[in-house]
């Protein structure tokens, strides 16, 4: 048993560790009960990796999404998420583009490529999951349903982050079960804001599962979960949380729009992203602003390719370029590379439509820059996608350059 005198120090360590490695700040509240201290202390002191202090088959359209809502309690921050491979657009002979969505879904007939994860980061997530299981062994639902639900939510959050970076779906399915368990006690009537947090987290894991599934059911469930969260997570009450959920909703709608054809889902995604940007401003949340700009660019590019609308494609290019003002290579190299790839994809399409070589040359440079970073960080799947984008752009540029030279 942990000595009472050491409890405040231990709680401080717990809070600092979770905020640093997982972002689950609410777990500090959860472990603030005497009943949970032994289990958490065991995980901190005795090991578990914790240290003190311390559709139809589709040809992939290779664009990376910047999915950015971490499934956490009472906070939503941006992260670069898993690889998304949207389906081809309905524009005649337009070649498949290789886009990288980050922040969420896209249709494909195979599993999403996992995001690179360092061994130490995997260990931190696994330790967090072990700590949550230990806490659940001590905190019973019957005795303390509110804290039990909070732990289930935080367990689901850690499992989602780990599952997003793995092949297969077992970890994500476990996260889904944890969020559903939390919602049995975290009801809208009892705790509306906490219910909205878990609804949003539920939407994120459903979206992650949905992009690995050929069917649309889970993506549709994700949309419903985000829309439910927005019933309590209002702009007036929680503007930044509202904006994060709008961003997540946009990603799920964009993924469905990629699969379903038509424009309604894509227009809904663009509306959601633009709503998010009314609160998620560059001045207030620069990296989240950049993530949503990246996502907006993906939705605009998909809609442009479907309608063969040059103006929308130019808007997509502008959104990616805006994102790169904050997503710098020095600050967030992997996110920077993701958006460089997406910019290259959009520029190549624009060059092809307009018959100009300048955007094509810029596309080649953007894809090469992305590949360099992907290779450095060991993001092999991302690098492969960017290479295909580069090959498409370079082939077209090689085809056009001799013709341009003859005309001079």
N, C-alpha and C positions, 0 to 999 in steps of 0.2 A: 504494500500500500504506500502511496506517495505521502510523505509527511506534509501536514497542513501548512507548515511554515514555507515549504517550497512550492506550494500551489500557485501563488501569483507569478513567480518566476517561470514556472512551467507553462502557465497559460500564455505568458508573453512569448515564450519560445514557440508554442503551438501557433499562435496568431501570426508571428513573423514568418514562420516556415510556410504556412499555408498561403499567406499573401505573396510571398516571394516565388514559390514554386507552382502554385495552383491557382491562386486568386480567389480561393474560397473563403472570403473574409467572414462569412456568417458562421463558419465552423467554430470561430472563437466563441460565439454565443452558445453554440451547441455544447462545446466541451467545458463551458463555465459551470457545469453542474458537477457536484462531487461524485455522482454516479459514473461519469464518463472519464474522470481523471485517471484512474488506474489503467484503463485500456489505452488511452492516448499516451500516457507516460511509458507504457510498455513499448509501444511502437517507436517512441522517440529515443528511449534510453537503451533498449535491448536489441535494436537492429531494424530489420525490415527495410533497410536502405535509407532510413531517415537519420539525418545528422543534426546534432545540436547546433543552434546558432546559425548557425551557419549559413416494248413496242416492237416494233419490228426491228430487225437488225438495221443498224444505221452506220454509214461511214462517219467516223468522228470528225466533227468540226472542232479544231483544236484551239480552244480559247480557255484560259484559266480564270476561274472565279475567285474573287476575294471574299470568301465567306467570313463574316467576322463576328458573329456573336458567340462568345464562349458561353457554354452552359454553366453559369455560376449563379450563386445566390445573391440577389440584390445588386448585381452589376452586369454591365454588358460592355465588353471591350472588343476591339477588333483583333483578329488573328488571321493569318493566311491559312486557308484550309485546304481540303483535299482537292485533287485534280478533278476537273469536270470536263467531259467530252461531249459537247452538244451535238445534235444531229444536223445533217445537212439542211441548208435552206432551200426553199422552193424557187430558185431563180435560174431556171434553164440550165445552162452549161457552167454555171459558177462552180469552180472547184471547191473541194472541202477545205475549210480553213482550220487551222490548228490553234484553237483558243484555249486559254486557261482561265476559267472562272475561279475567283476565289470568294467566295463566301458562299457559294453553294452549288446547287444541283445542275445536272444536265443529263440528257438521255444517252444511254449506251447499252450495249448488249453484253457488257462484261463489268467486272468490279472496278470501282474507282481506284486509281493509283494512290497508294498511301503517301502522305506528306512525310518528308524526311524527319526522323526523330533521333536525336542523340541518345546514346546509351544512358547517360546520366538523367536525361529527361524522362526516359522510359522508367528508370528506377524511381524517380520522384513520384510519378503517377501511380506506379504499382504500390509504393509505400503509402500513398494517400488512400488508395483503395483498401489496402490492408487495415489502415487506421479506421476507416469508416466501418468496415466489417467488425472490427474489434469493438467499436463504439456501439454498434447495433446489438452486439452480444450482451452489452451491459445495460443499454437503454431500451426497455421494452415498450412496445406500442401501447399495451394496456396501462402501464404506469405513467408514461410521459409521451402521449401521442404527438404533441407539437414538435418536440425535439426529435423524436423518432422520424417524423416526416422530413424535418430539416436535414437529418443525416442521410436519409434516402435520396433527397434532392442532390446533396453534395456528392454522394456516391455515384449517382447518375452522371453528374458533371465530369468527374474524373474518368469514368468509364467512356463517356462520349469523346473526351479529348484523346484518350488512348485509342479507342476504336476508330476514330477518324484517320489515324496514322497507321492502321493495320490493314492487311488484306483480310477478306472474310467479314462476317457480320456478327459473330458470336458475342464480341464485347459490346457492340452497339445494341444487340438484343438485350443484353444484361442491363445496359443503361436505360433502355425503354422500360424494362420491368421495374427498375428502381423509381423512375419518374411516376409511373402509374401507381406504384405503392404509395409514394408521397402524396399523390392527389387524393388518395382515399381519406386522408386526414386533413390535408391542406385544401379544404373546400373553399369555394368562392364566398359562401355565406360566413364562414368562420374567419378566414384570413384572406381577403380579396387581393391584396398586393402580393402576398407570398404565393397564392394560387396563380396569379398572372406570371410570376417568375418561373414557376415550374411548368406552366403551360408553354411559355416561350422555350424553355429547355426541351420540353417534349417535342415541340415543333422542330427544333434543330436536329434531334436524333432521328426523328421520322424522315426529315429531309435527307440526312446522311444515308439512311437505309434506302430511301426512295431512289437515290441516284445509282444505287447498286442493284436495283431491281428493274426488270423489264416492264413491269406493270406500273400504273400511275396511282394506285390506291394510297400508298403511303405518302406520296407527295401531296395528294389531295388532303389527306389527314393533317399533314404539316401545315398547309394553308389554313385549315380550320383551326388548328391549335394557335397559330399566330393571330388570327382574327379574334379568337377568344381572348387571348392575352390583352389585345388592344381595347377590349371592353372595359378593363380596369386600369390598364397602363395608358392613361390618357396623356395627351400633350400638356395639358394644364397641370396635371398632378406630377408627372415624372417626364419632363421633356426629353432627356437624353435616353432614358429607357424606352420611351415611345419611339424615338428615332431608331434605336437599335432593332426593335421589333419590326418597324417598317422596312429596315434593311433586310432582315431575315425573310420577311414576307415577300419582298421583291425577288430574293433569290429563289424561293420555292416557286413563285409564279413564272419566273424566267425559265426554270427547269421544265415546268409543265408546258410552257409555250414552245420550247424546243421540240417537245415530243408531239404535241397535239396538232401542229399546223395552225393556220389562221393567225390572227393578231391580237385577240382579246387578252390572252394571258400576258403577252409581251407588253401591251399597253398598260396593263395593270402593274406589271413589274416596274416599268419606267415611272409610273405615277408614285409607286411606293418609294422608290429610290429618291425621287425628287422631294417627296415629303420628308424623308429622313434628312436630307441635306438642309432643310429649313432650320433644323436644330443642331444637326451635326455639322457645324461650320468649321471652316479651316482655322479660325482664330480660337475656337473653343476646344475642338477635338481634332487636331491636324491629321493624325494617322487614321482615325475612324473616318474622317472626311475623305481621305485619300482612298480608303477601302471602298466606300460607297461610290466614289467617282469611278473607280475601276469597274464596279458592278454595273453602274449605269452605262458605262461604255459597252460592256458585253451585251446588255439588253438592246441598246440602240443599234449595235452592229448586227445582231441577229434579226431585228426588225427591218433594218435597211436591206439586208441580203434577201429577206423574204419579199420585200416590196420593190426591190431594186431602186432604192431611194438614195441618191447621192448626198442630199442634204443631211439625212439622218446618219449616214456613214461619216460625214465630216463632223457631225456632233459627237459621234463615238470617238473619233480621233481626238477631238478637243477634250473629251472627258478623260481619256487615258493620259493625255499630256498634262492635264490638271493634276491627276493623281500623282504623277511623277515629280511634281513640285515638292511634295512632302515625302513621298516614297523614294528616298534617295538610296543610292548603293551603299553609302557609308552608314546610313541609319538603319535600314531594313533591307539587306541585300537580296534575300529570297523574294520578298514582296516586290521589290524593284524589278527583279528579273521576270516575275510573273506578269507585271504590267507592261514591261518592255516587249514580251512575247505577244501580248494582246494588241499592243500598239502596232507591232510589225504585221500581225494578221490583218488588222483593219486598213493599214496603209497599202498593203499588197492588193486588197480588194479594190480600194479606191483607185489605185494606179491602173488596174485592169479595166475598170469601168471608164476611166477618163483617158486612157491611152497615153499616160505621161510616165516618164521614167524617173522623175525626181522622187515621188512618193515610194517608188519601188526601191530606189537606192537607200532611202531612209528605212524601209522595211528590212532590208538586208542587214543594215547596221544594228537595228533594234534586236533582231533575232540573234545575231552573233553575240551581242552584249548579254542577252539572256542566257545563251548556251554557256558562255564563259562562267557565269555565276552558278548555274545549275551544276556544272561539272565540279566546280570548287567545293560546293557544299554536299556533293554526293546525291543530288536529286536526279537520278538517272532517267526516270520516267518523264520528268519534266523536260530534261535535255533532249530526249528522243522526240518529243512533240515539237519543241522549238526547232530541231534540225529539219523536221519535215516542212515546217513553215519556211525555213531558210531555203531548202531545196526548191520549193515552189516559187518563191520570190526570185531566187537566183536564176532558175531556168527561164523564167519569163524575161528577166533583165538581159540574159545572154541572147535570147531570141530577138529582143528589140534593139539591142545596142548596135549590131551590124547594120540594121536597116537605118538607124539614125545616122550612123557614120556615112553611109552611102549618100544620104540626102544633103550632107553638108558640103 
